[in-house]
Amino acid sequence: MIVLPEPSPSANERENEMSAKVDRAKSAWPELPYTAWKDTYATLHLWTQIVGKIRLAQTPWLNHSWHVVLYVSPRGLTTSSIPYGDRSFELEFDFVTHVLVASKDDGSVRQIGLYPRPVADFYAEVMRSLADLGIEVRIHDMPNELPDPIRFGDDTSHASYDRGFAERHWRILAEVERILFKFRTSFVGKCSPVHFFWGSFDLAVTRFSGRRAPLHPGGVPYLPDAVAQEAYSHEVSSAGFWPGNDLVPYPAFYSYAYPEPDGFASAPITPAEAFYSNDLSEYILPYDAVARADDPERALMDFLTSTYEAAASLGKWERAVLECAIGVPGKPREVTS
């Protein structure tokens, strides 16, 4: 059999391919100005806390609070399966059709609309919908990790929801999740999944040296000391994406180490737009620096890699036994004797 070589792409085909990449980059890395969507962000943050606390109330404690998180899905953010006696259910924010879907393992489903509505109204409908499914759940109804919290059932001040910005945020999470997962494949030590913490509203992945850390002093605003101490029971290098707040009024990537080794704050970090924040005790890379880069994935991977290497090298981690090559689809990791 004669195998003919594949034809080389024409100039037009190459131009179309490049144009497709540009279009995809624009859709994968949309603008997310903090001031323009901060009201929607604040309301959505509280809605995710309600859903996350439902998972928290039903799931046995897993190290570092990994049992409470949400996960990026093809349509939004999901709890994954939540145990309920000998049954299970799931809650998923769908940012395509803008509903919260509550589904039970007997096939029954309820949908709660995502639109401008008070937190109190959303909370009441979520609990009512779960009751309709035969699921009775009680949660601690005070928000966590937020200043001046208002009980969910009393909060009528947070009532904003812009569908466009909610979808943009999810699309960014989806792209960042893909890159964080790829970054995660180059580590064979203990490592968290890529997951979304509803308390701090960030997407994160955390690597561990394998050694115990000094007892965390606590004092994290609006977070019980016992939770912070359990979360940081072992040495970590953690990184992720966060939409910002009034102190850092723009979306950003972050990376920190606990305990922070000497010299970490002055380590050579790339890309050049990254900087160490003394206020936050972590490195910050503005989202726009990645979104506008010629190769956003490469820019973000450089940040993740350089900050991890600074934490691991300065912290004297056993890097030779913790690291491996980045994973390739369909190819097992090579293991040598």
Secondary structure by P-SEA (a helix, b strand, c coil): ccccccccccaaaaaaaaaaaaaaaaaacccccccccaaaaaaaaaaaaaaaaaaaacccccccccccbbbbcccccccccccccccccccccccccccbbbbccccbbbbbbbccccaaaaaaaaaaaaaaacbbbbccccccccccccccccccccbbbcaaaaaaaaaaaaaaaaaaaaaaaacccccccccccccccccbbbbbccccccccccccccccaaaaaaaacccccccccccccccccccccccccccccccccccccccccbbbbccccbbbbbaaaaaacccaaaaaaaaaaaaaaaaaaaacccccccccccccccccccccc
